[in-house]
Amino acid sequence: MNFEGIYTPAITPHGPDGQIDKAAFAAVLESLVEAKVHGIIIGGSTGEYYAQSMQERLDLAAYAKQVIAKRLPLIVGTGATRTEDSVAYATAAKEIGADAILVTSPPYALPTEKENAIHALTVDRAADLPIMLYNYPARMGVMMGDEYFSRVGKSKNVRAIKESSGEMANVHLLARKFPHIALSCGWDDQALEFFAWGAKSWVCAGSNFLPREHVALYEACVLEKNFDKGRAIMSAMLPLMDFLETGKFVQSIKHGCEIIGLKAGPVRAPLRGMTSEEKRTLQTVVATLKRTVAQITSGANHA
């Protein structure tokens, strides 16, 4: 599997009672298929995996595969503190016919790079599926670095990495020393820089509700090699990225889905919902972004 294009970490819609709304979840998946994103990720932080039971996560992944079938690649997250749990998610992904798995560092445990690599390779052996690594030290507490990549990079299954450290030095390290691990942007406001360094994919939560705009930036930079157009699109997207970093990330993604007519429902505890003012601000940001990107992609404005 080649990781190229826009990969959406799908939200998990909830009903008023806080239970997973499978009909709304199917509608989210169908909207992404229709919008022609390049793959869907289940079991990521945008999907609130941390607030779900193991059985809920397993059921949700199986249902996603049922809905998507073979229309788009399905990547299943294996994030867990215990290696045994990550192995269980990985083997379940294999059983349902997932196309790849997302392998991150175990949160809270603070493993060394060697220990973290052994964790990843254990998950790899259990599933024998293509792997996208996920480096997010702000959430996991540890950085995937040179020693880690030297160990896990020997596996034929390690194909890509969602690099979310925010550290461009790690992007440079991967691009120069580990080019066989394909770069995927995992830090939204650095997307242009990632594409300049050869990334061919972007895992972006905002594509839940603005898929075509995210695809437009990918196409401008990766397919068309038109970085003037890419800079214009990126400039239009920065206000959204700034808003998403104000402290209510998942809530904002879910409300963005509501804006375009999808049912998203509330977030699960410990998170709380957005204020009316925050919702209005996001709606204004989204409307401006959509209008500006439409002008750019139509050729009306390449400045």
Order of alpha helices (4+ residues) and beta strands (2+ residues): beta-alpha-beta-alpha-beta-alpha-beta-alpha-beta-alpha-alpha-beta-alpha-beta-alpha-beta-alpha-alpha-alpha-alpha
